[in-house]
Amino acid sequence: MSWYDSDTDSFFINSGTSEHSSTTETGQVTPFAGVLLDLNENLTAYASYSEIFTPQGNYRSEDGSALKPLVGQSYELGIKGAWFDGRLNSSFNLFRTLQKDQAQTDFNSSCPSSDGYCYVNAGKVRAQGFRRRSAGK
């Protein structure tokens, strides 16, 4: 479970204005599950799933409201191994991460923020691929 509370007071020198903003997220459930299966004394297969929740209360829309949190899911499937009492390790995994509501700069806006722009929840991201690692001690 996640709780998030942010209070920000800003003063903008160039315009002489000030702004107070407050954002709260309460009791957001972000599950995680993982499964390991020992294939033999050296190899272990695994799978995992997790949800993503990242508050973006520090970003403001043109109407002054805080952006919705970045949310998504992450999946991973892989195999890892250890040999010679852990002196040689190797792993290979496949992964996919899906995210939505990522903060994007609204270049058609004008806000009294540090960079002068407002933001919108517009981004969608899909990252996927594989990783291979080997290490010896």
N, CA, C and O atoms as a GROMACS GRO file, in nm:
protein
  548
    1MET      N    1   0.085  -0.118   0.000
    1MET     CA    2   0.000   0.000   0.000
    1MET      C    3   0.089   0.124   0.000
    1MET      O    4   0.194   0.126   0.064
    2SER      N    5   0.046   0.223  -0.072
    2SER     CA    6   0.122   0.348  -0.080
    2SER      C    7   0.036   0.466  -0.037
    2SER      O    8  -0.083   0.474  -0.068
    3TRP      N    9   0.098   0.556   0.037
    3TRP     CA   10   0.039   0.683   0.073
    3TRP      C   11   0.135   0.791   0.028
    3TRP      O   12   0.256   0.776   0.039
    4TYR      N   13   0.080   0.899  -0.022
    4TYR     CA   14   0.162   1.008  -0.072
    4TYR      C   15   0.096   1.140  -0.034
    4TYR      O   16  -0.024   1.158  -0.055
    5ASP      N   17   0.173   1.230   0.022
    5ASP     CA   18   0.122   1.360   0.061
    5ASP      C   19   0.230   1.464   0.028
    5ASP      O   20   0.344   1.451   0.073
    6SER      N   21   0.195   1.564  -0.049
    6SER     CA   22   0.291   1.666  -0.089
    6SER      C   23   0.229   1.805  -0.077
    6SER      O   24   0.119   1.829  -0.127
    7ASP      N   25   0.300   1.894  -0.011
    7ASP     CA   26   0.262   2.035  -0.004
    7ASP      C   27   0.377   2.117  -0.060
    7ASP      O   28   0.492   2.100  -0.019
    8THR      N   29   0.346   2.205  -0.154
    8THR     CA   30   0.449   2.286  -0.217
    8THR      C   31   0.408   2.432  -0.215
    8THR      O   32   0.296   2.467  -0.253
    9ASP      N   33   0.499   2.517  -0.172
    9ASP     CA   34   0.481   2.662  -0.180
    9ASP      C   35   0.587   2.716  -0.274
    9ASP      O   36   0.707   2.693  -0.255
   10SER      N   37   0.542   2.788  -0.376
   10SER     CA   38   0.635   2.840  -0.477
   10SER      C   39   0.619   2.991  -0.489
   10SER      O   40   0.508   3.044  -0.480
   11PHE      N   41   0.730   3.060  -0.509
   11PHE     CA   42   0.730   3.202  -0.539
   11PHE      C   43   0.807   3.222  -0.668
   11PHE      O   44   0.921   3.177  -0.681
   12PHE      N   45   0.745   3.290  -0.764
   12PHE     CA   46   0.805   3.308  -0.896
   12PHE      C   47   0.854   3.452  -0.909
   12PHE      O   48   0.775   3.545  -0.918
   13ILE      N   49   0.986   3.467  -0.911
   13ILE     CA   50   1.049   3.598  -0.913
   13ILE      C   51   1.010   3.678  -1.037
   13ILE      O   52   0.983   3.797  -1.029
   14ASN      N   53   1.009   3.611  -1.154
   14ASN     CA   54   0.983   3.682  -1.279
   14ASN      C   55   0.842   3.743  -1.285
   14ASN      O   56   0.823   3.846  -1.349
   15SER      N   57   0.744   3.681  -1.219
   15SER     CA   58   0.608   3.735  -1.223
   15SER      C   59   0.565   3.794  -1.089
   15SER      O   60   0.464   3.864  -1.083
   16GLY      N   61   0.640   3.766  -0.982
   16GLY     CA   62   0.603   3.815  -0.850
   16GLY      C   63   0.483   3.745  -0.790
   16GLY      O   64   0.423   3.795  -0.695
   17THR      N   65   0.448   3.631  -0.844
   17THR     CA   66   0.332   3.556  -0.793
   17THR      C   67   0.378   3.439  -0.708
   17THR      O   68   0.492   3.394  -0.715
   18SER      N   69   0.285   3.391  -0.626
   18SER     CA   70   0.312   3.274  -0.544
   18SER      C   71   0.202   3.172  -0.566
   18SER      O   72   0.093   3.205  -0.613
   19GLU      N   73   0.232   3.049  -0.531
   19GLU     CA   74   0.137   2.940  -0.554
   19GLU      C   75   0.154   2.836  -0.444
   19GLU      O   76   0.266   2.802  -0.406
   20HIS      N   77   0.042   2.786  -0.394
   20HIS     CA   78   0.043   2.674  -0.299
   20HIS      C   79  -0.029   2.558  -0.364
   20HIS      O   80  -0.137   2.575  -0.422
   21SER      N   81   0.029   2.442  -0.354
   21SER     CA   82  -0.037   2.323  -0.409
   21SER      C   83  -0.024   2.208  -0.310
   21SER      O   84   0.074   2.198  -0.235
   22SER      N   85  -0.124   2.123  -0.311
   22SER     CA   86  -0.128   2.009  -0.220
   22SER      C   87  -0.180   1.888  -0.297
   22SER      O   88  -0.277   1.898  -0.372
   23THR      N   89  -0.115   1.774  -0.279
   23THR     CA   90  -0.154   1.651  -0.346
   23THR      C   91  -0.153   1.538  -0.244
   23THR      O   92  -0.062   1.527  -0.163
   24THR      N   93  -0.255   1.454  -0.250
   24THR     CA   94  -0.264   1.340  -0.159
   24THR      C   95  -0.311   1.217  -0.234
   24THR      O   96  -0.406   1.223  -0.312
   25GLU      N   97  -0.246   1.107  -0.212
   25GLU     CA   98  -0.288   0.976  -0.261
   25GLU      C   99  -0.293   0.884  -0.139
   25GLU      O  100  -0.194   0.875  -0.065
   26THR      N  101  -0.403   0.818  -0.116
   26THR     CA  102  -0.415   0.736   0.005
   26THR      C  103  -0.450   0.592  -0.029
   26THR      O  104  -0.540   0.565  -0.108
   27GLY      N  105  -0.378   0.502   0.033
   27GLY     CA  106  -0.410   0.360   0.026
   27GLY      C  107  -0.404   0.299  -0.112
   27GLY      O  108  -0.485   0.211  -0.143
   28GLN      N  109  -0.312   0.341  -0.196
   28GLN     CA  110  -0.300   0.285  -0.330
   28GLN      C  111  -0.234   0.147  -0.320
   28GLN      O  112  -0.122   0.135  -0.270
   29VAL      N  113  -0.301   0.045  -0.368
   29VAL     CA  114  -0.248  -0.092  -0.365
   29VAL      C  115  -0.158  -0.112  -0.486
   29VAL      O  116  -0.198  -0.085  -0.599
   30THR      N  117  -0.036  -0.160  -0.462
   30THR     CA  118   0.060  -0.188  -0.570
   30THR      C  119   0.112  -0.330  -0.550
   30THR      O  120   0.217  -0.349  -0.488
   31PRO      N  121   0.040  -0.429  -0.601
   31PRO     CA  122   0.079  -0.569  -0.579
   31PRO      C  123   0.210  -0.608  -0.647
   31PRO      O  124   0.250  -0.551  -0.748
   32PHE      N  125   0.275  -0.706  -0.588
   32PHE     CA  126   0.394  -0.769  -0.643
   32PHE      C  127   0.382  -0.918  -0.616
   32PHE      O  128   0.343  -0.958  -0.506
   33ALA      N  129   0.415  -1.000  -0.714
   33ALA     CA  130   0.417  -1.145  -0.695
   33ALA      C  131   0.534  -1.204  -0.771
   33ALA      O  132   0.565  -1.161  -0.882
   34GLY      N  133   0.599  -1.300  -0.711
   34GLY     CA  134   0.711  -1.367  -0.775
   34GLY      C  135   0.710  -1.514  -0.742
   34GLY      O  136   0.667  -1.555  -0.634
   35VAL      N  137   0.757  -1.595  -0.837
   35VAL     CA  138   0.764  -1.739  -0.820
   35VAL      C  139   0.903  -1.786  -0.861
   35VAL      O  140   0.953  -1.746  -0.966
   36LEU      N  141   0.965  -1.870  -0.779
   36LEU     CA  142   1.095  -1.930  -0.809
   36LEU      C  143   1.079  -2.081  -0.819
   36LEU      O  144   1.003  -2.141  -0.742
   37LEU      N  145   1.150  -2.142  -0.912
   37LEU     CA  146   1.148  -2.287  -0.927
   37LEU      C  147   1.291  -2.336  -0.948
   37LEU      O  148   1.354  -2.304  -1.050
   38ASP      N  149   1.343  -2.411  -0.852
   38ASP     CA  150   1.476  -2.469  -0.866
   38ASP      C  151   1.471  -2.582  -0.968
   38ASP      O  152   1.402  -2.682  -0.945
   39LEU      N  153   1.543  -2.568  -1.078
   39LEU     CA  154   1.546  -2.671  -1.182
   39LEU      C  155   1.646  -2.780  -1.148
   39LEU      O  156   1.622  -2.898  -1.175
   40ASN      N  157   1.758  -2.741  -1.090
   40ASN     CA  158   1.859  -2.833  -1.039
   40ASN      C  159   1.943  -2.755  -0.939
   40ASN      O  160   1.904  -2.646  -0.898
   41GLU      N  161   2.057  -2.808  -0.898
   41GLU     CA  162   2.135  -2.740  -0.795
   41GLU      C  163   2.200  -2.610  -0.845
   41GLU      O  164   2.246  -2.530  -0.764
   42ASN      N  165   2.203  -2.588  -0.978
   42ASN     CA  166   2.266  -2.468  -1.034
   42ASN      C  167   2.169  -2.368  -1.094
   42ASN      O  168   2.199  -2.249  -1.099
   43LEU      N  169   2.054  -2.413  -1.141
   43LEU     CA  170   1.964  -2.327  -1.218
   43LEU      C  171   1.831  -2.305  -1.147
   43LEU      O  172   1.774  -2.396  -1.088
   44THR      N  173   1.783  -2.180  -1.154
   44THR     CA  174   1.654  -2.143  -1.099
   44THR      C  175   1.578  -2.062  -1.204
   44THR      O  176   1.630  -1.966  -1.259
   45ALA      N  177   1.453  -2.102  -1.230
   45ALA     CA  178   1.364  -2.027  -1.318
   45ALA      C  179   1.277  -1.937  -1.231
   45ALA      O  180   1.246  -1.971  -1.117
   46TYR      N  181   1.239  -1.823  -1.285
   46TYR     CA  182   1.156  -1.732  -1.206
   46TYR      C  183   1.063  -1.651  -1.296
   46TYR      O  184   1.087  -1.634  -1.415
   47ALA      N  185   0.956  -1.604  -1.234
   47ALA     CA  186   0.860  -1.516  -1.300
   47ALA      C  187   0.814  -1.415  -1.196
   47ALA      O  188   0.801  -1.447  -1.078
   48SER      N  189   0.788  -1.292  -1.241
   48SER     CA  190   0.737  -1.191  -1.148
   48SER      C  191   0.641  -1.096  -1.218
   48SER      O  192   0.645  -1.078  -1.340
   49TYR      N  193   0.555  -1.036  -1.137
   49TYR     CA  194   0.459  -0.937  -1.182
   49TYR      C  195   0.454  -0.828  -1.076
   49TYR      O  196   0.452  -0.857  -0.957
   50SER      N  197   0.453  -0.704  -1.119
   50SER     CA  198   0.436  -0.594  -1.024
   50SER      C  199   0.358  -0.482  -1.090
   50SER      O  200   0.363  -0.462  -1.211
   51GLU      N  201   0.287  -0.409  -1.007
   51GLU     CA  202   0.217  -0.290  -1.056
   51GLU      C  203   0.302  -0.168  -1.022
   51GLU      O  204   0.379  -0.168  -0.927
   52ILE      N  205   0.286  -0.064  -1.102
   52ILE     CA  206   0.364   0.058  -1.089
   52ILE      C  207   0.271   0.171  -1.045
   52ILE      O  208   0.162   0.187  -1.099
   53PHE      N  209   0.315   0.247  -0.948
   53PHE     CA  210   0.242   0.364  -0.901
   53PHE      C  211   0.344   0.469  -0.862
   53PHE      O  212   0.416   0.453  -0.763
   54THR      N  213   0.352   0.576  -0.939
   54THR     CA  214   0.447   0.684  -0.911
   54THR      C  215   0.373   0.817  -0.909
   54THR      O  216   0.329   0.863  -1.014
   55PRO      N  217   0.360   0.879  -0.792
   55PRO     CA  218   0.294   1.010  -0.785
   55PRO      C  219   0.367   1.113  -0.870
   55PRO      O  220   0.490   1.111  -0.880
   56GLN      N  221   0.290   1.203  -0.932
   56GLN     CA  222   0.347   1.311  -1.013
   56GLN      C  223   0.290   1.445  -0.968
   56GLN      O  224   0.265   1.534  -1.048
   57GLY      N  225   0.270   1.457  -0.836
   57GLY     CA  226   0.210   1.577  -0.779
   57GLY      C  227   0.292   1.702  -0.798
   57GLY      O  228   0.239   1.812  -0.782
   58ASN      N  229   0.418   1.689  -0.832
   58ASN     CA  230   0.502   1.808  -0.854
   58ASN      C  231   0.482   1.867  -0.994
   58ASN      O  232   0.535   1.974  -1.024
   59TYR      N  233   0.406   1.799  -1.080
   59TYR     CA  234   0.373   1.851  -1.214
   59TYR      C  235   0.232   1.908  -1.211
   59TYR      O  236   0.142   1.848  -1.152
   60ARG      N  237   0.213   2.023  -1.274
   60ARG     CA  238   0.083   2.092  -1.275
   60ARG      C  239   0.030   2.103  -1.417
   60ARG      O  240   0.105   2.124  -1.512
   61SER      N  241  -0.102   2.088  -1.429
   61SER     CA  242  -0.169   2.110  -1.558
   61SER      C  243  -0.196   2.259  -1.574
   61SER      O  244  -0.172   2.337  -1.482
   62GLU      N  245  -0.247   2.299  -1.689
   62GLU     CA  246  -0.271   2.441  -1.715
   62GLU      C  247  -0.376   2.499  -1.621
   62GLU      O  248  -0.372   2.619  -1.591
   63ASP      N  249  -0.470   2.416  -1.572
   63ASP     CA  250  -0.570   2.466  -1.477
   63ASP      C  251  -0.518   2.467  -1.333
   63ASP      O  252  -0.592   2.501  -1.241
   64GLY      N  253  -0.390   2.429  -1.313
   64GLY     CA  254  -0.329   2.433  -1.181
   64GLY      C  255  -0.339   2.306  -1.100
   64GLY      O  256  -0.282   2.296  -0.992
   65SER      N  257  -0.412   2.208  -1.152
   65SER     CA  258  -0.427   2.083  -1.076
   65SER      C  259  -0.306   1.992  -1.095
   65SER      O  260  -0.235   2.001  -1.195
   66ALA      N  261  -0.285   1.906  -0.997
   66ALA     CA  262  -0.174   1.810  -1.004
   66ALA      C  263  -0.207   1.701  -1.106
   66ALA      O  264  -0.323   1.666  -1.126
   67LEU      N  265  -0.103   1.648  -1.169
   67LEU     CA  266  -0.124   1.538  -1.263
   67LEU      C  267  -0.157   1.410  -1.188
   67LEU      O  268  -0.119   1.391  -1.073
   68LYS      N  269  -0.228   1.322  -1.258
   68LYS     CA  270  -0.256   1.190  -1.203
   68LYS      C  271  -0.125   1.112  -1.191
   68LYS      O  272  -0.029   1.142  -1.262
   69PRO      N  273  -0.119   1.014  -1.103
   69PRO     CA  274   0.002   0.933  -1.090
   69PRO      C  275   0.030   0.852  -1.216
   69PRO      O  276  -0.061   0.815  -1.290
   70LEU      N  277   0.157   0.823  -1.238
   70LEU     CA  278   0.200   0.730  -1.342
   70LEU      C  279   0.166   0.590  -1.291
   70LEU      O  280   0.200   0.555  -1.179
   71VAL      N  281   0.099   0.511  -1.374
   71VAL     CA  282   0.060   0.376  -1.334
   71VAL      C  283   0.099   0.278  -1.444
   71VAL      O  284   0.123   0.318  -1.558
   72GLY      N  285   0.106   0.150  -1.408
   72GLY     CA  286   0.139   0.050  -1.507
   72GLY      C  287   0.165  -0.086  -1.446
   72GLY      O  288   0.136  -0.111  -1.329
   73GLN      N  289   0.219  -0.174  -1.529
   73GLN     CA  290   0.252  -0.310  -1.488
   73GLN      C  291   0.389  -0.348  -1.543
   73GLN      O  292   0.435  -0.295  -1.645
   74SER      N  293   0.454  -0.440  -1.472
   74SER     CA  294   0.583  -0.491  -1.516
   74SER      C  295   0.582  -0.644  -1.503
   74SER      O  296   0.538  -0.698  -1.401
   75TYR      N  297   0.630  -0.712  -1.607
   75TYR     CA  298   0.636  -0.858  -1.611
   75TYR      C  299   0.779  -0.901  -1.638
   75TYR      O  300   0.852  -0.835  -1.712
   76GLU      N  301   0.820  -1.011  -1.577
   76GLU     CA  302   0.955  -1.062  -1.600
   76GLU      C  303   0.954  -1.214  -1.592
   76GLU      O  304   0.885  -1.272  -1.508
   77LEU      N  305   1.029  -1.277  -1.680
   77LEU     CA  306   1.042  -1.422  -1.686
   77LEU      C  307   1.188  -1.453  -1.714
   77LEU      O  308   1.245  -1.398  -1.808
   78GLY      N  309   1.249  -1.539  -1.635
   78GLY     CA  310   1.392  -1.562  -1.657
   78GLY      C  311   1.446  -1.688  -1.594
   78GLY      O  312   1.374  -1.766  -1.532
   79ILE      N  313   1.576  -1.704  -1.611
   79ILE     CA  314   1.648  -1.816  -1.554
   79ILE      C  315   1.783  -1.763  -1.505
   79ILE      O  316   1.846  -1.680  -1.571
   80LYS      N  317   1.826  -1.811  -1.390
   80LYS     CA  318   1.956  -1.769  -1.338
   80LYS      C  319   2.029  -1.891  -1.285
   80LYS      O  320   1.969  -1.990  -1.244
   81GLY      N  321   2.160  -1.880  -1.288
   81GLY     CA  322   2.241  -1.993  -1.245
   81GLY      C  323   2.363  -1.949  -1.165
   81GLY      O  324   2.412  -1.837  -1.179
   82ALA      N  325   2.409  -2.040  -1.081
   82ALA     CA  326   2.530  -2.017  -1.002
   82ALA      C  327   2.610  -2.146  -1.001
   82ALA      O  328   2.557  -2.254  -0.976
   83TRP      N  329   2.742  -2.133  -1.028
   83TRP     CA  330   2.831  -2.248  -1.032
   83TRP      C  331   2.956  -2.219  -0.949
   83TRP      O  332   2.985  -2.103  -0.919
   84PHE      N  333   3.028  -2.321  -0.914
   84PHE     CA  334   3.156  -2.310  -0.841
   84PHE      C  335   3.139  -2.230  -0.712
   84PHE      O  336   3.211  -2.134  -0.686
   85ASP      N  337   3.041  -2.272  -0.632
   85ASP     CA  338   3.012  -2.208  -0.503
   85ASP      C  339   2.986  -2.058  -0.518
   85ASP      O  340   3.029  -1.978  -0.434
   86GLY      N  341   2.916  -2.020  -0.624
   86GLY     CA  342   2.878  -1.881  -0.644
   86GLY      C  343   2.985  -1.794  -0.708
   86GLY      O  344   2.966  -1.673  -0.720
   87ARG      N  345   3.096  -1.854  -0.749
   87ARG     CA  346   3.202  -1.773  -0.812
   87ARG      C  347   3.171  -1.740  -0.958
   87ARG      O  348   3.230  -1.648  -1.014
   88LEU      N  349   3.080  -1.814  -1.019
   88LEU     CA  350   3.036  -1.786  -1.156
   88LEU      C  351   2.883  -1.778  -1.156
   88LEU      O  352   2.816  -1.873  -1.116
   89ASN      N  353   2.830  -1.665  -1.200
   89ASN     CA  354   2.685  -1.642  -1.203
   89ASN      C  355   2.643  -1.597  -1.342
   89ASN      O  356   2.717  -1.526  -1.411
   90SER      N  357   2.524  -1.638  -1.381
   90SER     CA  358   2.473  -1.600  -1.511
   90SER      C  359   2.320  -1.591  -1.503
   90SER      O  360   2.257  -1.660  -1.423
   91SER      N  361   2.263  -1.503  -1.587
   91SER     CA  362   2.117  -1.493  -1.591
   91SER      C  363   2.072  -1.447  -1.729
   91SER      O  364   2.146  -1.382  -1.802
   92PHE      N  365   1.949  -1.482  -1.761
   92PHE     CA  366   1.884  -1.439  -1.884
   92PHE      C  367   1.737  -1.416  -1.851
   92PHE      O  368   1.673  -1.502  -1.790
   93ASN      N  369   1.683  -1.299  -1.891
   93ASN     CA  370   1.541  -1.277  -1.866
   93ASN      C  371   1.476  -1.198  -1.978
   93ASN      O  372   1.542  -1.126  -2.053
   94LEU      N  373   1.345  -1.214  -1.987
   94LEU     CA  374   1.260  -1.138  -2.077
   94LEU      C  375   1.177  -1.046  -1.990
   94LEU      O  376   1.134  -1.086  -1.882
   95PHE      N  377   1.153  -0.924  -2.035
   95PHE     CA  378   1.075  -0.832  -1.955
   95PHE      C  379   0.985  -0.747  -2.043
   95PHE      O  380   1.012  -0.726  -2.161
   96ARG      N  381   0.878  -0.698  -1.983
   96ARG     CA  382   0.788  -0.602  -2.048
   96ARG      C  383   0.734  -0.509  -1.939
   96ARG      O  384   0.686  -0.554  -1.835
   97THR      N  385   0.743  -0.380  -1.964
   97THR     CA  386   0.688  -0.280  -1.874
   97THR      C  387   0.592  -0.192  -1.953
   97THR      O  388   0.627  -0.142  -2.060
   98LEU      N  389   0.472  -0.176  -1.901
   98LEU     CA  390   0.370  -0.092  -1.963
   98LEU      C  391   0.336   0.020  -1.865
   98LEU      O  392   0.304  -0.007  -1.749
   99GLN      N  393   0.340   0.144  -1.911
   99GLN     CA  394   0.309   0.258  -1.826
   99GLN      C  395   0.213   0.351  -1.898
   99GLN      O  396   0.216   0.362  -2.021
  100LYS      N  397   0.128   0.420  -1.821
  100LYS     CA  398   0.040   0.521  -1.881
  100LYS      C  399   0.030   0.640  -1.787
  100LYS      O  400   0.062   0.631  -1.669
  101ASP      N  401  -0.015   0.750  -1.841
  101ASP     CA  402  -0.029   0.877  -1.770
  101ASP      C  403   0.105   0.939  -1.734
  101ASP      O  404   0.115   1.009  -1.633
  102GLN      N  405   0.206   0.914  -1.814
  102GLN     CA  406   0.336   0.976  -1.789
  102GLN      C  407   0.327   1.125  -1.818
  102GLN      O  408   0.263   1.167  -1.914
  103ALA      N  409   0.390   1.206  -1.733
  103ALA     CA  410   0.389   1.351  -1.752
  103ALA      C  411   0.460   1.388  -1.882
  103ALA      O  412   0.570   1.341  -1.910
  104GLN      N  413   0.393   1.471  -1.960
  104GLN     CA  414   0.449   1.523  -2.084
  104GLN      C  415   0.441   1.675  -2.081
  104GLN      O  416   0.341   1.730  -2.035
  105THR      N  417   0.544   1.742  -2.127
  105THR     CA  418   0.544   1.888  -2.131
  105THR      C  419   0.440   1.937  -2.232
  105THR      O  420   0.436   1.889  -2.346
  106ASP      N  421   0.358   2.032  -2.191
  106ASP     CA  422   0.260   2.096  -2.279
  106ASP      C  423   0.323   2.225  -2.331
  106ASP      O  424   0.313   2.330  -2.266
  107PHE      N  425   0.387   2.218  -2.446
  107PHE     CA  426   0.460   2.332  -2.500
  107PHE      C  427   0.369   2.445  -2.547
  107PHE      O  428   0.417   2.555  -2.575
  108ASN      N  429   0.237   2.419  -2.555
  108ASN     CA  430   0.142   2.523  -2.593
  108ASN      C  431   0.085   2.595  -2.472
  108ASN      O  432  -0.011   2.671  -2.486
  109SER      N  433   0.142   2.574  -2.356
  109SER     CA  434   0.091   2.634  -2.233
  109SER      C  435   0.194   2.730  -2.175
  109SER      O  436   0.309   2.736  -2.219
  110SER      N  437   0.149   2.804  -2.077
  110SER     CA  438   0.237   2.895  -2.006
  110SER      C  439   0.199   2.891  -1.859
  110SER      O  440   0.091   2.936  -1.822
  111CYS      N  441   0.287   2.837  -1.777
  111CYS     CA  442   0.261   2.824  -1.634
  111CYS      C  443   0.377   2.887  -1.557
  111CYS      O  444   0.488   2.895  -1.609
  112PRO      N  445   0.352   2.932  -1.437
  112PRO     CA  446   0.459   2.993  -1.358
  112PRO      C  447   0.549   2.889  -1.290
  112PRO      O  448   0.585   2.905  -1.174
  113SER      N  449   0.584   2.785  -1.362
  113SER     CA  450   0.674   2.684  -1.305
  113SER      C  451   0.818   2.721  -1.336
  113SER      O  452   0.844   2.822  -1.403
  114SER      N  453   0.910   2.642  -1.289
  114SER     CA  454   1.052   2.674  -1.308
  114SER      C  455   1.092   2.674  -1.456
  114SER      O  456   1.183   2.748  -1.495
  115ASP      N  457   1.024   2.593  -1.537
  115ASP     CA  458   1.058   2.591  -1.680
  115ASP      C  459   0.957   2.668  -1.766
  115ASP      O  460   0.975   2.679  -1.887
  116GLY      N  461   0.852   2.722  -1.704
  116GLY     CA  462   0.755   2.803  -1.776
  116GLY      C  463   0.645   2.727  -1.847
  116GLY      O  464   0.561   2.789  -1.911
  117TYR      N  465   0.643   2.593  -1.837
  117TYR     CA  466   0.544   2.513  -1.906
  117TYR      C  467   0.457   2.436  -1.807
  117TYR      O  468   0.496   2.410  -1.693
  118CYS      N  469   0.339   2.400  -1.855
  118CYS     CA  470   0.250   2.312  -1.781
  118CYS      C  471   0.271   2.170  -1.834
  118CYS      O  472   0.348   2.149  -1.927
  119TYR      N  473   0.202   2.074  -1.773
  119TYR     CA  474   0.218   1.935  -1.812
  119TYR      C  475   0.082   1.868  -1.828
  119TYR      O  476  -0.018   1.915  -1.773
  120VAL      N  477   0.080   1.761  -1.904
  120VAL     CA  478  -0.042   1.682  -1.923
  120VAL      C  479  -0.010   1.534  -1.901
  120VAL      O  480   0.104   1.490  -1.921
  121ASN      N  481  -0.112   1.458  -1.860
  121ASN     CA  482  -0.100   1.312  -1.853
  121ASN      C  483  -0.125   1.258  -1.993
  121ASN      O  484  -0.240   1.237  -2.031
  122ALA      N  485  -0.021   1.236  -2.069
  122ALA     CA  486  -0.040   1.195  -2.207
  122ALA      C  487   0.048   1.079  -2.247
  122ALA      O  488   0.023   1.013  -2.348
  123GLY      N  489   0.149   1.053  -2.171
  123GLY     CA  490   0.247   0.956  -2.214
  123GLY      C  491   0.208   0.812  -2.191
  123GLY      O  492   0.153   0.778  -2.086
  124LYS      N  493   0.236   0.729  -2.289
  124LYS     CA  494   0.226   0.584  -2.275
  124LYS      C  495   0.361   0.528  -2.314
  124LYS      O  496   0.421   0.567  -2.414
  125VAL      N  497   0.409   0.434  -2.233
  125VAL     CA  498   0.541   0.377  -2.257
  125VAL      C  499   0.531   0.225  -2.253
  125VAL      O  500   0.469   0.169  -2.163
  126ARG      N  501   0.592   0.161  -2.350
  126ARG     CA  502   0.609   0.015  -2.347
  126ARG      C  503   0.757  -0.012  -2.368
  126ARG      O  504   0.814   0.022  -2.471
  127ALA      N  505   0.816  -0.073  -2.268
  127ALA     CA  506   0.956  -0.114  -2.278
  127ALA      C  507   0.959  -0.265  -2.268
  127ALA      O  508   0.898  -0.324  -2.179
  128GLN      N  509   1.029  -0.329  -2.359
  128GLN     CA  510   1.037  -0.475  -2.356
  128GLN      C  511   1.170  -0.519  -2.415
  128GLN      O  512   1.232  -0.447  -2.492
  129GLY      N  513   1.210  -0.638  -2.377
  129GLY     CA  514   1.334  -0.688  -2.430
  129GLY      C  515   1.388  -0.803  -2.348
  129GLY      O  516   1.314  -0.876  -2.282
  130PHE      N  517   1.519  -0.817  -2.352
  130PHE     CA  518   1.584  -0.924  -2.276
  130PHE      C  519   1.714  -0.870  -2.218
  130PHE      O  520   1.770  -0.772  -2.267
  131ARG      N  521   1.759  -0.936  -2.114
  131ARG     CA  522   1.887  -0.905  -2.052
  131ARG      C  523   1.964  -1.034  -2.033
  131ARG      O  524   1.909  -1.138  -1.998
  132ARG      N  525   2.092  -1.024  -2.056
  132ARG     CA  526   2.181  -1.138  -2.033
  132ARG      C  527   2.298  -1.088  -1.950
  132ARG      O  528   2.359  -0.987  -1.984
  133ARG      N  529   2.329  -1.157  -1.843
  133ARG     CA  530   2.438  -1.116  -1.756
  133ARG      C  531   2.520  -1.236  -1.717
  133ARG      O  532   2.467  -1.346  -1.699
  134SER      N  533   2.649  -1.215  -1.705
  134SER     CA  534   2.742  -1.315  -1.654
  134SER      C  535   2.845  -1.243  -1.569
  134SER      O  536   2.890  -1.134  -1.603
  135ALA      N  537   2.882  -1.306  -1.460
  135ALA     CA  538   2.982  -1.245  -1.372
  135ALA      C  539   3.060  -1.356  -1.300
  135ALA      O  540   3.004  -1.459  -1.263
  136GLY      N  541   3.184  -1.334  -1.282
  136GLY     CA  542   3.267  -1.427  -1.208
  136GLY      C  543   3.343  -1.355  -1.099
  136GLY      O  544   3.375  -1.237  -1.112
  137LYS      N  545   3.372  -1.427  -0.991
  137LYS     CA  546   3.447  -1.367  -0.880
  137LYS      C  547   3.587  -1.422  -0.876
  137LYS      O  548   3.666  -1.383  -0.790
   0.00000   0.00000   0.00000
